[in-house]
Amino acid sequence: MKNILIVGASSGIGKEIAKQFLNLEDYNLILASRSKPDLEGDFQYRELDVMGEVDLDLPDELHGLVYAPGSINLKPFHRLNEEDFLNDFQLNTIGAVKVIQTALKSLKNSKNASIVLFSTVAVGNGLSFHTSVSSAKGALEGLGRALSAELAPHIRVNMIAPSLTDTPLAERLLSSDEKRKANAERHPLKKIGTTSDIANAARYLLTDESAWTTGQTLTIDGGLSVIR
């Protein structure tokens, strides 16, 4: 039985990843979030706010860790203040640091573990109004690449960089048919990403199917970053 910790599993992408693993045999899920996920199936729940102290009761061996909390704080640069940048950095990067450090002994004990972090397509592409979240997620990608070197060969670390995905976090950006259409048109595939699109990539990175993959950022973005 493999133990998987998913932080931020109460909604959006984290919840979809949990759903997919609940349907797989040989996995024991530990879900950590501020509120208990509304999911059917057997899992362990840990109440956790990553902006505060991280204290998780984890098994001796942990085979996978997903850090899914994130923010979409889109404002013109001149309207952002220091607190905006600090909050995004605390949630997206420092939260991941605290969780990984807490779980590190259990991850090392498994001898073959995978960490999955979530970046954004905006890190590799200049997008207006993304300065705060791009700064935080860019730091997270740097953290992930450095950890992939430091923790090899027994722990793999990879990142996923989605474009706009239909989640509660993006609700304000997709709140009307007009907004949905306009955002879909920005992508070469002419549609908005789904939580399943992203969770499928996370599942690949967490399983032995990606046993020779580490230090990578998978950009799942409907072609936005590379097709003109």
N, C-alpha and C positions, 0 to 999 in steps of 0.2 A: 504494500500500500504506500503510495506516494503522498506526501503532505504538501499542499499548496496554500500559501497565504495570499489573499487578495485584499489590498487596502483600498477603500473607496468602492465597495461592492454594493452600496445601497441604491445606485442609480446609474444610468448611462452605460458607458463602455465597461466599467468594472462589473456591473450587474450582469451584462451579457456574457462576459468571460466566465463568471460564476455559473450561469445557466448552462453553458456549454460543458463545463467540467462536471456539473451535477449529472449530466447524461452519460458520462464516461465511467467505466469500471476502473477499479484500482486507484482511485484518488480520494483522499480525505481533504475536505475544504475547510479552511479557517478564514472566515470573512470578518474584516475589521472596518468599522465605519461609525459615524456619529449616531446613526439609527439602524436598527436591525433590518436587513434586506428582506423584502417581501418575496420570498422564493419558496417553492416547494422542493422538498428533498432534505437529505441529511447533511447538515453542516454545523460547524462550531462557530459561535459568534463572539466577537470581542468588541466591546464599545470603545471607540477611539476617536479622539480629535487630534489630528496631527499638528495643529497649531499649539498644542500644549505638550505636556509630558507624555512620552511614549513608553508604556509599560505593558508588554504583551506576554501572556502565558503561552509559550510555544513548545511544541514537542522537541525531543532531543535532535531529531533529524527533520530538516525542511528541504524539500526538493525543488520548490518553486516559489518565487515572490513576485507579485505584481503591485506596483505603486501607481494607482490610477487617479488620485486627486489632482485637480487642475483648476485653472481660472481662465476666463475670457474677459479681461479688463481692457476694453478697446476705447481709447480716448486719444484726442490730439495730444502730442507731446507737451505742448504748453499748458495743458490742463492737468497733467499728472504731477503729483507731489512726491516727496520722499517716502511718505507712508505707503503710497500706492506701490512703489517699487519694492519696498521692504516686505509688504504683505504678500505680493506675488512670489518673491524670492523665498519667503518662509514657507509658503504652502507648497510650491512646486519643487523646490530644491532642498531646503533644510529639512522639510518633512520627510523627504526620501532618505536623506542622510540618517536621520534619527531612526527610521524604521529599519534600514539596512544594518546599521550598527547593532540594533537590538536583536536582529535575526541572524547576525553573522555566524555566531557559534553553531547554531542549528544548521545553517546552510553548509558550513564547512564539514560538519559531521556526516552529511549525506554523501560526500565525495563526488557528487554529480548533480549540481544544482543549476538553476537558471533564474536570472533576475530580468524582469521586463519593466522598463520605464517609459513614460509617455512624454514626448516632445510635441512639436508642432511644425507644420510645413513652413511657418513664418520664420523659423530660425535660418533656414537655408535660402529664403527668398525675401526680399525687401517688400513688406506689406505695410501700407499706411495704418497708423493708429495702433500698431502692435509693439511699440517700443518696450513696454513694461513686461508683457508676457514673453516676448522674444528674448529679452535679457534673462529672465528667469529660466526659460526652457533651454536657452543656449548654455547656461551654466549647468543645467541638468545633463545635457548631452556630453559636456566636457567631463562631468563627474562619471557618467556611465562609461566613457571610453577609457578613462584612467583606471577605473575599477576593473574593467575587462582585462587590462594588463596585469594589475596587481593580484587579482583573484584567480587567474588562470593557473593550472589547467582544470581545476575541479569545479569552478563556478563560472558560468557564462553570463555575460551582461550585454543586453541589447536594448535598443530604443525603437519605438514606433512613433513616426511623425505624421499624424493625420492632417488632412485639410478639414474644412467644416463638416461636421458630422451631426446627424439628427439626434441630439441628446437634450435632456432638460437644461444643461448648461448653455446650450446654443439657442434656447427657446426664443429669446429676444430677437435674434438675428433671422429667425424663421417664422415669425409670428403672423405672417400674412401670405396669401398666394403670390402676391407680387414679389415679396422678399425671397420666397422660395425659388421662384422662377429666375430672378436676377442672380441669386447665388449659384444656382445650378448652371446657368449659362457661362459663368466664369470658368467652369471646369470643362476640359475637352470631352469628357464623357457625358456632359450635360445632365448631371444629376448630383444630388447631395449624398454623402456617404452615410451608411447605416452603422449601427453598433455591431451588427454581425460582420460587416466588412473588416472592422478593426479587430474584433474578438477573434476572427479566424487567424489573423496574423499573430496575435498574442498566443493562441493555442499552439501554433506551429513553433514559436520560440520557446515555449515552456516544455515541449515534449522532445523525445529523442529524435524526432524528424529533423531537428535543427542542431544535431549533436556537433557539427563542425562549423557552427556560426557563433561568433562572439565579436563584440566591439562594433556592431553594425547599427545603423539607423535605417529602418525600413520606412520608406515614405509612401504612405497609402493615401493618395490625394486626388484620385480621378484624373491624373495626368497633369495637374496644375503646375507642378514645379519644372517639368521638362518639355512640355509640348506647347508650341506657340502657333 
